[in-house]
Amino acid sequence: MATVVVVGAQWGDEGKGKVIDYLAAESDVVVRGQGGNNAGHTVVVGDTKYALRLIPSGILYKDTVNIIGNGVVFDPEGFLKEIDTLQGQGVSTDNIKISDRAHVIFPYHKYMDVLAETARGGEMIGTTKNGIGPCYMDKVERSGIRICDLMDKEIFVEKVSKQIDRKNEIIEKIYGGEKLNKEEIITTYLEYAQKIRKYVDDTTVVLYDAIKDGKKVLFEGAQGALLDIDLGTYPYVTSSHPISGGFTVGAGVGPNMIEEVVGVVKAYTTRVGKGPFVTEQDNEVGDKIRVAGNEFGTVTGRPRRCGWFDGVMVKYASRINGVTALSIMLLDVLTGLDKLYICTGYKLGDKIIQHFPASLKDLGKCEPVYEELDGWKEDITECTTYEELPQNAKVYLQKIEELVGAPIKMVSVGPKRSQTIVREKIFK
């Protein structure tokens, strides 16, 4: 396969960064197509940890082209800070391309994100307050400002002046906040424009040419399928489409140009923020998983809710993404547990269902139907082949394959690159 999509098949934080980093070593191009710096991948290389938020994971390979696509909402301040951090770690940042069609995040987006979330009170949706949602709102309202606008001083000043005036009125009259300084924002963003200009390009052309030339292209997903604005646990979702289909729009490629879709899942389930969580273990087991898996957000540092593997949810995610392969992450975290449980169905009232409900009311009523499996005590962090895994670990993985209906091609048994079992190559 020359084009591969990597997506999260749960609520995000599945460990996509490691899979993407592993595949990026073979890639000519790595592409982000949605979200912004509300997402985060942590990649460990040797003893060095790289926290990537907006820049694609291919940046760790000097010859790889890294594309920030048109579907991304772009925070210049965050981007430039990330550039400085990477350069300080000795990473070259020359091979970055930013879509001239991507929408720009401004201070008013971040401020309104905070004000709106605070105003929700007990109904908070768990936004990272990075201005992602408000920027997408402007995009859909057709009042957003794109990178190509930022590159043209005359157009930019005209557009942003009107927007700041509008936003200040909302900030003052609706939220009772303090209005933002127009001149300061304009000056700051014109400085940003000069710093990022060398990276700006028509990335749809760059990407199309790469695919037509037979280059290996990796589409890097952010967040997870259950956070999709249409297909996730709405309203506790992100503001974009973190599913495989999101790349056709967010990167500007035809659907027939995507050949393989890798669904990344943890060997258990986690989520951040509010909303129903059928297999949640708000108990000693959940605490043990959280500590063993270091389940705290890359961007926010928030502790994640933890629970057993939800086969119903992952099967749903696999279906809507067209998953052709699975990558199971953090299998080592389950080592030492006497019994493991996999959710094979939901009990809703007096019925057993196999689908994932749209209604959060219905989802909140669902009870998990579990299959119990024996755990393993053996240390698996040094296993380099599937055959070396304990028999009970292999039985556990086989059950996931059976439930989801997709082959497991990669298994992670630790945070390092070397702690990755590849059963079948993704790029061929």
C-alpha positions in Angstrom: 0.0 0.0 0.0 1.3 3.4 -0.9 -1.3 5.5 1.0 -2.2 4.6 4.6 -4.6 6.3 7.0 -4.0 6.0 10.8 -7.1 6.8 12.9 -8.0 6.4 16.5 -10.8 3.9 16.9 -11.9 4.9 20.4 -12.1 8.3 22.1 -8.6 9.5 21.2 -5.4 9.1 23.2 -5.0 5.5 21.8 -1.3 5.8 21.1 -1.5 6.8 17.5 1.7 8.8 17.9 3.8 5.7 18.2 2.1 4.0 15.3 2.4 7.1 13.1 6.1 7.5 14.1 6.8 3.9 13.3 5.1 4.2 9.9 6.6 7.6 9.2 10.0 6.0 9.1 8.9 4.4 5.8 6.9 7.4 4.6 7.8 10.1 2.1 4.9 12.4 3.2 3.0 12.6 6.4 -0.3 14.6 6.5 -2.6 16.1 9.2 -6.1 16.8 7.9 -8.2 18.0 10.8 -8.2 19.4 14.3 -5.6 21.7 15.6 -3.2 21.9 18.6 -5.9 20.5 20.8 -4.6 17.2 19.7 -1.3 15.7 20.8 1.0 12.8 20.1 3.8 11.7 22.3 6.7 10.0 20.6 9.6 8.4 22.5 12.9 8.0 20.6 15.6 6.5 22.8 15.5 8.6 26.0 14.0 11.6 24.3 10.2 12.4 24.4 8.7 14.6 21.7 5.3 16.1 22.4 3.8 16.9 19.0 0.6 18.9 18.8 0.1 20.5 15.4 3.2 19.4 13.4 2.9 15.9 11.8 5.0 13.2 13.3 7.1 12.8 10.2 9.0 15.8 11.4 11.4 13.4 13.2 12.6 12.2 9.9 14.6 14.9 8.0 13.7 13.7 4.5 9.9 13.4 5.1 7.6 16.1 3.9 5.1 17.1 6.6 1.8 18.6 5.4 -0.7 20.6 7.6 -3.8 20.3 5.4 -6.6 22.6 4.6 -8.9 20.9 7.2 -6.7 21.9 10.1 -7.4 25.0 12.1 -4.0 26.7 12.5 -2.7 28.5 15.5 0.4 30.5 14.4 1.5 31.1 18.0 1.3 27.4 18.9 3.0 26.4 15.7 6.0 28.8 16.2 6.4 27.6 19.8 6.4 24.0 18.6 9.0 24.9 16.0 11.2 26.5 18.6 10.9 23.4 20.9 11.7 20.9 18.1 14.7 23.0 16.9 15.9 23.1 20.5 15.8 19.3 20.5 17.9 19.2 17.3 15.1 18.5 14.9 15.1 20.0 11.4 11.8 21.9 10.6 12.5 22.6 7.0 10.2 20.1 5.4 6.8 21.5 6.6 4.0 22.6 4.2 1.0 24.6 5.5 -2.1 24.7 3.4 -3.0 28.1 2.2 -6.6 27.1 2.6 -6.3 26.3 6.3 -8.3 28.5 8.7 -6.4 30.6 11.3 -7.0 30.6 15.1 -7.0 34.1 16.7 -7.0 35.3 20.3 -10.7 36.0 20.1 -11.3 32.3 19.3 -9.4 31.2 22.4 -11.0 33.8 24.6 -14.5 33.0 23.4 -13.8 29.3 23.9 -13.1 30.0 27.6 -16.1 32.3 28.0 -18.5 29.9 26.3 -17.3 26.8 28.3 -17.5 28.7 31.6 -21.0 29.9 30.7 -22.1 26.3 30.3 -21.5 25.7 34.0 -22.5 22.1 34.8 -23.0 21.4 31.1 -19.4 21.8 30.1 -18.3 19.7 27.1 -14.6 19.5 28.1 -13.1 21.7 25.5 -9.3 22.2 25.7 -10.0 26.0 25.4 -7.5 26.3 22.5 -10.1 28.1 20.2 -10.7 25.1 18.0 -14.5 25.1 18.1 -14.9 28.8 17.7 -12.6 28.8 14.7 -14.5 26.0 13.1 -17.7 28.0 13.8 -16.4 30.9 11.9 -15.3 28.6 9.1 -18.8 27.1 8.8 -20.4 30.6 9.1 -18.1 31.6 6.2 -16.6 34.5 8.1 -13.2 32.7 8.9 -9.8 34.0 7.9 -7.5 31.6 6.0 -3.8 31.3 5.6 -4.0 32.8 2.1 -5.7 35.9 3.7 -3.0 36.2 6.3 -0.4 36.2 3.5 -2.0 39.3 2.0 -1.6 42.3 4.3 -4.4 44.4 2.8 -7.0 41.7 2.7 -6.0 40.4 6.2 -6.2 43.8 7.9 -9.6 44.4 6.4 -11.0 41.1 7.3 -9.6 40.7 10.8 -10.6 44.3 11.7 -14.2 43.5 11.0 -14.0 40.2 12.9 -12.4 41.7 16.0 -15.2 44.4 16.1 -17.9 41.7 15.9 -16.2 39.4 18.4 -15.6 42.2 20.9 -19.3 43.1 20.8 -20.2 39.5 21.6 -17.5 39.3 24.3 -18.8 42.5 26.0 -22.5 42.2 25.6 -23.1 38.5 25.9 -20.3 37.3 28.2 -19.5 40.5 30.0 -15.8 40.1 29.2 -13.2 42.6 28.3 -12.7 43.5 24.7 -9.5 42.6 22.9 -7.0 45.1 21.5 -7.4 45.2 17.7 -4.1 46.9 16.9 -2.1 44.5 19.0 -3.7 41.5 17.3 -3.1 42.9 13.9 0.6 43.7 14.6 1.2 40.4 16.2 -0.3 38.4 13.4 1.5 40.3 10.6 4.7 39.3 12.4 3.5 35.7 12.4 2.7 35.9 8.7 6.3 36.8 7.9 7.6 33.9 10.0 5.4 31.2 8.5 5.3 32.5 4.9 8.1 30.1 3.8 6.1 27.1 4.8 2.8 28.1 3.0 1.9 26.2 -0.1 -1.0 24.7 -2.1 -0.8 21.4 -0.3 -3.5 19.7 -2.4 -1.1 19.9 -5.3 1.9 18.7 -3.3 -0.1 15.8 -2.0 -1.7 14.9 -5.4 1.7 14.9 -7.1 3.3 12.7 -4.4 0.5 10.1 -4.7 0.7 10.1 -8.5 4.4 9.7 -8.3 4.0 6.5 -6.1 5.3 8.1 -3.0 4.4 6.5 0.4 1.9 8.8 2.0 0.8 8.5 5.6 -2.4 10.3 6.7 -2.0 11.1 10.4 -5.3 11.0 12.4 -5.8 13.1 15.5 -8.4 12.5 18.3 -10.6 9.4 17.7 -13.6 8.2 15.8 -15.9 8.6 18.8 -15.1 12.3 18.9 -16.3 12.8 15.3 -18.7 15.8 15.1 -21.3 13.7 13.2 -20.6 10.1 14.3 -19.2 10.5 17.8 -20.8 10.8 21.3 -22.3 14.2 20.5 -22.0 16.8 22.0 -18.9 15.4 23.8 -17.0 15.5 20.6 -14.4 17.6 18.7 -15.4 20.1 16.0 -14.1 18.1 13.0 -14.0 14.7 11.4 -11.2 12.5 12.9 -12.3 9.5 10.8 -10.7 8.2 7.6 -13.3 10.0 5.4 -12.2 13.3 7.0 -9.0 13.1 5.0 -10.7 13.3 1.7 -11.9 16.8 2.6 -9.3 17.8 5.1 -6.3 17.0 2.9 -8.0 17.5 -0.5 -7.7 14.0 -1.9 -10.2 11.7 -3.6 -11.5 8.7 -1.6 -10.1 6.3 -4.2 -6.6 7.5 -3.2 -6.8 5.9 0.2 -5.8 2.3 0.2 -5.4 1.1 3.8 -6.9 2.3 7.1 -5.3 1.3 10.3 -7.5 1.6 13.4 -5.4 2.2 16.5 -6.9 1.0 19.8 -5.7 0.5 23.3 -6.0 -3.0 24.8 -8.5 -1.4 27.2 -10.6 1.8 26.9 -10.1 5.4 28.1 -11.8 8.7 27.6 -11.5 12.3 28.9 -14.3 14.5 29.9 -18.0 13.9 30.3 -20.4 11.5 28.6 -21.5 7.9 28.9 -18.7 5.2 29.2 -20.3 1.8 29.2 -17.2 -0.2 30.4 -15.8 2.4 32.8 -14.1 1.0 35.9 -14.3 3.8 38.5 -12.6 1.6 41.0 -9.3 0.0 42.0 -9.0 -1.7 38.5 -9.4 1.6 36.8 -6.9 3.3 39.0 -4.4 0.5 38.4 -4.8 0.9 34.6 -4.5 4.7 34.8 -1.2 4.5 36.7 0.3 1.6 34.7 -0.7 3.3 31.4 0.2 6.8 32.5 -3.2 7.8 31.4 -2.9 11.6 31.6 -3.5 13.9 28.5 -0.5 14.9 26.3 -1.9 18.4 25.9 -4.1 18.9 29.0 -2.5 16.7 31.6 -6.0 15.6 32.6 -6.4 12.2 34.1 -8.3 9.8 31.8 -11.3 7.7 32.7 -10.3 4.0 32.3 -12.3 0.8 31.7 -12.3 -2.6 29.9 -12.1 -3.1 26.2 -15.4 -2.2 24.5 -15.8 -4.4 21.5 -19.1 -2.9 20.5 -17.6 0.6 20.3 -14.5 -0.5 18.4 -16.6 -2.5 15.9 -18.6 0.6 15.2 -15.5 2.7 14.8 -14.1 0.0 12.5 -17.2 0.1 10.3 -17.4 3.9 9.9 -13.7 4.1 9.1 -13.5 1.2 6.8 -10.7 -0.2 9.0 -8.5 -2.8 7.2 -6.0 -3.4 10.0 -5.8 -2.9 13.8 -2.9 -1.8 15.9 -3.3 -2.8 19.6 -1.5 -0.5 22.0 -0.4 -0.7 25.6 -1.0 -4.4 25.9 1.7 -4.5 28.6 -0.5 -2.4 30.9 -2.8 -5.4 31.4 0.0 -7.6 32.6 -0.6 -8.9 36.2 -4.4 -8.7 36.2 -5.9 -12.1 37.1 -8.9 -11.7 35.0 -9.6 -9.6 31.9 -13.0 -8.6 30.5 -14.0 -7.7 27.0 -17.4 -6.1 26.3 -19.1 -8.2 23.6 -22.6 -6.5 23.6 -24.8 -4.0 25.4 -27.8 -4.8 27.5 -30.4 -2.0 26.8 -33.6 -2.7 28.8 -34.5 -6.3 28.1 -32.6 -6.5 24.8 -29.0 -7.3 24.0 -27.7 -5.0 21.2 -24.6 -5.0 19.1 -24.8 -1.5 17.8 -23.5 1.8 19.3 -26.5 4.1 20.0 -26.7 7.6 18.8 -28.7 8.8 21.8 -26.6 9.5 24.9 -29.7 8.8 27.0 -29.8 5.2 25.5 -26.0 4.8 25.7 -26.1 5.9 29.4 -28.7 3.1 30.1 -26.6 0.4 28.5 -24.9 -2.2 30.6 -21.9 -4.1 29.4 -22.1 -7.8 28.5 -18.7 -9.2 29.3 -16.7 -12.2 28.3 -14.2 -13.1 31.0 -10.7 -14.2 30.0 -7.7 -15.3 32.0 -4.9 -12.7 32.4 -1.1 -13.3 32.3 1.7 -12.6 34.7 4.7 -12.8 32.3 6.6 -9.6 31.4 5.9 -9.0 27.7 7.9 -5.8 27.2 10.8 -7.7 25.7 8.7 -9.7 23.2 9.6 -9.0 19.6 7.3 -11.5 17.9 3.7 -12.4 18.2 4.7 -16.0 19.0 6.7 -14.9 22.0 3.6 -13.5 23.7 2.0 -15.6 26.5 -0.8 -17.8 25.4 -3.4 -15.9 27.4 -2.3 -12.6 25.7 -2.7 -14.2 22.3 -6.2 -15.5 23.2 -7.1 -11.9 24.3 -5.9 -10.5 21.0 -7.7 -13.2 19.0 -11.0 -12.3 20.7 -10.6 -8.7 19.7 -9.9 -9.7 16.1 -13.0 -11.9 16.2 -15.2 -9.1 17.7 -14.0 -6.3 15.5 -13.7 -8.2 12.2 -10.3 -6.8 11.3 -6.8 -8.4 11.5 -4.3 -7.2 14.1 -1.2 -6.2 12.3 0.7 -4.4 15.0 0.9 -4.8 18.8 2.7 -2.4 21.2 4.3 -3.9 24.3 6.0 -0.7 25.6 6.5 3.0 24.8 9.7 2.6 22.8 9.9 2.2 19.0 11.6 -1.1 19.5 8.7 -2.4 21.6 6.5 -2.9 18.6 5.5 -6.3 17.2 4.7 -6.2 13.5 2.7 -9.2 12.4 2.3 -7.9 8.9 3.8 -4.8 7.2 1.4 -1.9 6.6 3.4 -0.3 3.7 4.0 -2.9 1.0 
